[in-house]
Structures are given as structure tokens and as C-alpha cells.
Amino acid sequence: MPVNTLPAWTRQGDVSNNGTTGMNQLVTAAANDYTGAGANNSLCFTADATNGSFVRYIRFKPGGTNVASVARIFFNNGSTQTTAANNQFFDEVSLPATTAIATSATVAIEVPINLWLNPGFRIYWGLGTAVAAGWVASVIAGKY
């Protein structure tokens, strides 16, 4: 059996939410599509431009009181997101109705990814229905 002579070691950890507008971007508007091309889908991760990245999981956390919805996750090949052919529908997860109160934590939902992304590939996500307080998607990954 051949031996891996080029092991991949994480150069830098990456906890990101939206590389263009900063951390803690709560999403409230519905994208409600299965192509990833909708205007209300949000960028939550961009792989390292040179060596790509390994994505462990995406963690969804509500920003307060919301109605039930769904989060749909799409991989993008690094090209224009509004062109459906550049996106792949990867997964979806139900987001429960949430009530924010001072004496109890709100739910956190983790979606395992465990995949290498090619250099410059991106992850977008969108809500199925609009919500009041919003959800944030945090990506836990490593850049190489």
C-alpha cells in the first residue's frame, strides 16, 4: 500500500461567517430556492485561494425569536453565484421555531460537512421562509 508522503496539515484555523461583511451576520430574508442562485442566499465561507480548505461543519444559531424554517446549503465553484450552473445543492436542515428568553439558551444546530473544498470554492446558504430575529451560520474549517 502506498504511503502518503504529502500529509495535509492545517496552516490556519478558520471560523467564518461571511467574508465580505464581517462576523455575526444574521439572515432574516427567505431565499426559498434549490439552485443557490437566489439573491437572498448568503455567503458563509470561501476556501483558501491557493490550497483550498477542509470544512468540518456549519453551526446554525438563532439570533432571537423566530418561526420555523429550513437552511439550504450550496457549494459554489468560485464563479458567479447567481448562475445556477455554478452551484451545487449540498444539504438542508430544519430550523425550529425559537423563543429567546433570559433564563434559557436557544438551540444550536450543527451540519457536518467533512469535505475538502477546491481553492476559491465558496459555501452559500439560504432560508426557506423569512424569520424575525435571524439565524447566523458559522463555518468551522481549516485553510491549507
C-alpha positions in Angstrom: 0.0 0.0 0.0 1.4 3.4 -0.9 2.4 5.8 1.8 1.1 9.4 1.9 4.3 11.5 1.5 2.3 14.8 1.4 0.1 14.9 4.5 -2.1 17.9 4.8 -1.6 20.0 8.0 -3.9 22.9 8.8 -2.0 26.1 8.2 -4.6 28.3 9.8 -7.9 27.6 11.6 -10.9 29.4 10.1 -14.1 30.3 11.9 -16.0 32.4 9.4 -19.5 33.6 8.9 -19.3 36.0 5.9 -16.0 37.1 4.5 -17.4 40.2 2.9 -19.3 42.0 5.6 -17.9 40.8 8.9 -18.9 38.4 11.6 -22.3 37.8 13.2 -24.4 38.5 10.1 -28.0 37.5 11.0 -30.0 36.3 8.0 -33.8 37.0 8.1 -34.9 37.1 4.4 -36.1 34.0 2.6 -34.1 32.7 -0.4 -36.5 29.8 -0.9 -34.7 28.1 -3.8 -32.9 24.9 -4.6 -30.3 26.3 -7.0 -28.3 28.6 -4.8 -28.7 31.4 -7.3 -31.3 33.4 -5.4 -30.4 36.9 -4.3 -31.1 36.2 -0.7 -28.6 33.3 -0.3 -25.7 34.4 1.9 -22.0 33.7 1.6 -20.7 32.0 4.7 -17.3 30.6 3.6 -14.6 31.0 1.0 -11.9 28.3 0.7 -8.2 29.3 0.6 -7.4 30.7 -2.8 -4.1 28.7 -3.2 -4.6 25.4 -1.4 -8.3 25.0 -0.7 -9.8 24.3 2.7 -11.2 21.5 4.8 -14.7 22.3 6.2 -15.7 20.4 9.3 -19.2 21.7 9.9 -21.6 24.6 9.8 -23.2 25.7 13.0 -26.6 27.5 12.9 -27.6 29.7 15.8 -30.7 31.8 16.1 -30.4 35.5 16.9 -33.7 35.5 18.9 -37.3 34.6 18.4 -38.1 33.0 15.0 -40.7 30.9 13.3 -39.6 27.5 12.0 -37.7 27.5 8.7 -35.1 25.5 6.8 -31.5 26.2 5.9 -30.3 25.1 2.5 -26.6 24.8 1.9 -24.9 25.2 -1.5 -21.4 24.8 -2.8 -20.2 27.3 -5.4 -17.3 26.8 -7.8 -15.9 30.3 -7.2 -17.8 31.8 -10.1 -20.9 34.0 -10.2 -23.3 32.7 -7.5 -26.4 34.0 -9.4 -25.7 31.5 -12.2 -27.4 28.2 -11.1 -24.8 26.1 -13.0 -22.1 27.3 -10.7 -23.8 26.0 -7.6 -24.5 22.5 -6.1 -27.3 21.9 -3.7 -25.5 20.1 -0.9 -27.8 19.7 2.1 -30.6 21.2 4.1 -31.6 21.2 7.8 -34.8 22.1 9.6 -34.6 25.1 11.8 -37.1 25.0 14.6 -39.2 27.9 15.9 -37.2 29.6 18.7 -38.1 31.8 21.6 -35.4 33.9 23.2 -35.8 34.3 27.0 -33.4 35.4 29.7 -33.4 32.1 31.5 -32.8 29.5 28.8 -30.4 29.0 25.9 -31.6 28.8 22.3 -30.8 25.8 20.2 -27.7 25.4 18.1 -27.8 23.1 15.1 -24.6 21.6 13.5 -24.5 20.2 10.0 -21.4 18.0 9.4 -19.6 18.8 6.1 -16.2 17.0 6.4 -15.1 17.7 2.9 -12.1 19.4 1.1 -13.1 22.4 -1.0 -11.1 23.3 -4.0 -9.2 26.6 -4.0 -11.6 29.5 -4.2 -14.8 27.4 -3.8 -17.5 29.0 -1.6 -20.4 28.0 0.6 -23.7 29.8 0.4 -26.8 29.2 2.4 -30.4 30.4 2.4 -33.6 30.3 4.5 -36.7 28.6 3.2 -39.0 31.2 4.9 -38.4 34.6 6.4 -37.8 34.9 10.1 -37.9 37.8 12.5 -34.7 37.8 14.5 -32.5 35.8 12.1 -30.1 32.9 12.0 -26.3 33.0 11.8 -24.2 30.3 10.1 -20.7 29.8 11.4 -18.3 27.6 9.5 -15.6 25.7 11.3 -12.8 24.9 8.9 -9.0 24.8 8.3 -7.1 26.5 5.5 -4.0 24.8 4.0 
